[in-house]
Amino acid sequence: MTLFGHHAKAILDIEVMGYELTPDTATEHAVALGIVVVVLALMGYGAFALVRDFLRWRRPAGSR
């Protein structure tokens, strides 16, 4: 909803701390897309690191 929330302006208004969250220009869309891509990349790496560290923790001590 957050990613495409500005397209639902006719249905509801989204405000964050008094600022209307509706990117209008191409630059605002590019900035929003860049932020979403960075957040998703960091979340993906965090999930990968969590699984990697869990598997390392489960490995027997002699095989490290």
Residue frames as a rotation matrix with the C-alpha (Angstrom) as fourth column:
MET 1
0.572 0.820 0.000 0.00
0.820 -0.572 0.000 0.00
0.000 0.000 -1.000 0.00
THR 2
0.392 -0.482 -0.784 2.81
0.205 -0.785 0.585 2.38
-0.897 -0.390 -0.208 0.79
LEU 3
-0.626 -0.721 0.298 4.44
0.418 0.012 0.909 1.86
-0.658 0.693 0.293 -2.59
PHE 4
-0.710 0.422 0.564 1.28
0.566 -0.135 0.814 2.53
0.419 0.897 -0.143 -4.60
GLY 5
-0.253 0.634 -0.731 -0.55
0.859 -0.201 -0.471 4.61
-0.446 -0.747 -0.494 -2.02
HIS 6
-0.630 -0.017 -0.777 -0.32
-0.107 -0.988 0.108 7.81
-0.769 0.151 0.621 -4.00
HIS 7
-0.932 0.325 -0.160 -2.33
-0.123 0.132 0.984 6.20
0.341 0.936 -0.083 -6.81
ALA 8
-0.338 0.836 -0.432 -5.21
0.863 0.458 0.213 5.65
0.376 -0.301 -0.876 -4.38
LYS 9
-0.985 -0.120 -0.124 -5.57
0.161 -0.902 -0.401 9.38
-0.064 -0.415 0.907 -3.75
ALA 10
-0.519 0.853 0.055 -9.14
-0.480 -0.345 0.807 9.34
0.707 0.392 0.588 -5.03
ILE 11
0.210 0.591 -0.779 -10.04
0.325 0.709 0.626 6.76
0.922 -0.385 -0.044 -2.39
LEU 12
0.804 0.005 -0.594 -8.08
0.591 -0.113 0.799 7.98
-0.063 -0.994 -0.094 0.62
ASP 13
0.664 -0.616 0.424 -5.50
-0.390 -0.769 -0.507 10.56
0.639 0.171 -0.750 1.61
ILE 14
0.560 -0.583 -0.589 -2.17
0.772 0.625 0.115 9.44
0.301 -0.519 0.800 3.04
GLU 15
0.643 -0.385 0.662 -0.35
-0.401 -0.906 -0.137 11.82
0.653 -0.178 -0.736 5.36
VAL 16
0.319 -0.628 -0.710 2.85
0.830 0.546 -0.109 11.30
0.456 -0.555 0.696 7.30
MET 17
-0.267 -0.397 -0.878 3.43
0.864 -0.502 -0.036 13.81
-0.426 -0.769 0.477 10.09
GLY 18
0.269 0.527 -0.806 1.28
0.165 -0.850 -0.501 16.40
-0.949 0.002 -0.316 8.34
TYR 19
-0.505 -0.494 -0.708 2.99
-0.640 -0.335 0.691 15.98
-0.578 0.802 -0.147 4.96
GLU 20
0.621 0.782 -0.060 0.83
-0.584 0.409 -0.701 14.69
-0.524 0.470 0.710 2.14
LEU 21
-0.341 -0.772 0.537 2.48
-0.241 0.624 0.744 11.52
-0.909 0.124 -0.398 0.81
THR 22
0.693 0.546 0.471 1.66
0.355 0.309 -0.882 11.81
-0.627 0.778 0.020 -2.87
PRO 23
-0.450 -0.885 -0.121 4.66
0.247 -0.254 0.935 11.98
-0.858 0.391 0.333 -5.22
ASP 24
0.623 0.738 -0.260 3.60
0.025 -0.351 -0.936 14.04
-0.782 0.576 -0.237 -8.23
THR 25
0.533 -0.475 -0.700 6.70
-0.834 -0.432 -0.342 14.66
-0.140 0.767 -0.626 -10.33
ALA 26
0.752 -0.332 -0.569 9.02
-0.073 0.816 -0.574 12.16
0.655 0.473 0.589 -11.99
THR 27
-0.306 -0.915 0.263 11.78
-0.386 -0.133 -0.913 13.17
0.870 -0.380 -0.312 -9.57
GLU 28
-0.164 0.320 0.933 9.61
-0.983 0.022 -0.181 12.43
-0.079 -0.947 0.311 -6.54
HIS 29
0.881 0.467 -0.076 8.69
-0.473 0.871 -0.135 9.04
0.003 0.155 0.988 -8.02
ALA 30
0.394 -0.817 -0.421 12.37
-0.058 0.435 -0.899 8.27
0.917 0.379 0.124 -8.67
VAL 31
-0.476 -0.549 0.686 13.33
-0.695 -0.243 -0.677 9.21
0.539 -0.799 -0.266 -5.11
ALA 32
0.270 0.665 0.696 10.50
-0.922 0.388 -0.013 7.08
-0.278 -0.638 0.718 -3.68
LEU 33
0.914 0.040 -0.404 11.51
-0.229 0.872 -0.432 4.14
0.335 0.487 0.806 -5.89
GLY 34
-0.012 -0.998 -0.067 15.16
-0.262 0.068 -0.963 4.53
0.965 0.006 -0.262 -4.85
ILE 35
-0.367 -0.061 0.928 14.22
-0.922 -0.105 -0.372 4.48
0.121 -0.993 -0.018 -1.17
VAL 36
0.661 0.682 0.313 12.03
-0.702 0.709 -0.062 1.40
-0.265 -0.179 0.948 -1.64
VAL 37
0.707 -0.458 -0.538 14.80
-0.129 0.665 -0.735 -0.42
0.695 0.589 0.411 -3.55
VAL 38
-0.355 -0.878 0.320 17.38
-0.496 -0.112 -0.861 0.37
0.792 -0.465 -0.396 -0.84
VAL 39
-0.105 0.392 0.914 15.02
-0.976 0.138 -0.171 -0.76
-0.193 -0.910 0.368 1.94
LEU 40
0.879 0.475 -0.049 14.20
-0.473 0.851 -0.228 -4.01
-0.066 0.224 0.972 0.12
ALA 41
0.373 -0.828 -0.418 17.88
-0.168 0.383 -0.908 -4.68
0.913 0.409 0.003 -0.59
LEU 42
-0.504 -0.565 0.653 18.79
-0.718 -0.145 -0.680 -4.16
0.479 -0.812 -0.333 3.06
MET 43
0.260 0.680 0.685 15.93
-0.897 0.433 -0.089 -6.39
-0.357 -0.592 0.723 4.19
GLY 44
0.890 0.042 -0.454 16.99
-0.298 0.809 -0.508 -9.09
0.346 0.587 0.732 1.73
TYR 45
-0.069 -0.986 -0.151 20.59
-0.270 0.164 -0.949 -8.97
0.960 -0.025 -0.277 2.90
GLY 46
-0.366 -0.007 0.931 19.45
-0.926 -0.101 -0.365 -9.07
0.096 -0.995 0.030 6.52
ALA 47
0.698 0.661 0.275 17.38
-0.668 0.740 -0.082 -12.19
-0.258 -0.127 0.958 5.86
PHE 48
0.664 -0.541 -0.517 20.31
-0.123 0.603 -0.789 -13.79
0.738 0.587 0.333 4.01
ALA 49
-0.357 -0.862 0.360 22.72
-0.511 -0.142 -0.848 -12.95
0.782 -0.487 -0.390 6.86
LEU 50
0.041 0.460 0.887 20.28
-0.984 0.170 -0.043 -14.32
-0.171 -0.872 0.459 9.44
VAL 51
0.945 0.317 -0.078 20.01
-0.327 0.914 -0.240 -17.67
-0.005 0.252 0.968 7.63
ARG 52
0.379 -0.886 -0.269 23.78
-0.121 0.240 -0.963 -17.78
0.917 0.398 -0.016 6.98
ASP 53
-0.426 -0.567 0.705 24.63
-0.743 -0.225 -0.630 -17.11
0.516 -0.792 -0.326 10.63
PHE 54
0.400 0.635 0.661 22.03
-0.870 0.490 0.056 -19.60
-0.288 -0.597 0.749 11.84
LEU 55
0.934 -0.076 -0.350 23.50
-0.112 0.867 -0.486 -22.31
0.340 0.493 0.801 9.61
ARG 56
-0.045 -0.998 0.054 27.01
-0.263 -0.040 -0.964 -21.48
0.964 -0.058 -0.261 10.83
TRP 57
-0.234 0.029 0.972 25.79
-0.964 -0.138 -0.228 -21.69
0.127 -0.990 0.060 14.42
ARG 58
0.710 0.624 0.325 24.19
-0.651 0.759 -0.034 -25.11
-0.268 -0.187 0.945 13.80
ARG 59
0.539 -0.587 -0.604 27.34
-0.315 0.525 -0.791 -26.52
0.781 0.616 0.099 12.18
PRO 60
0.855 -0.284 -0.435 29.43
0.515 0.574 0.637 -28.77
0.069 -0.768 0.637 14.45
ALA 61
0.808 -0.539 -0.237 32.46
-0.322 -0.742 0.588 -27.07
-0.493 -0.399 -0.773 16.04
GLY 62
0.041 -0.866 0.498 35.00
0.191 0.496 0.847 -29.40
-0.981 0.060 0.186 14.39
SER 63
0.112 0.046 0.993 33.96
0.954 0.273 -0.120 -28.60
-0.277 0.961 -0.014 10.80
ARG 64
0.895 0.240 -0.377 34.62
0.183 -0.966 -0.182 -24.85
-0.408 0.094 -0.908 10.93
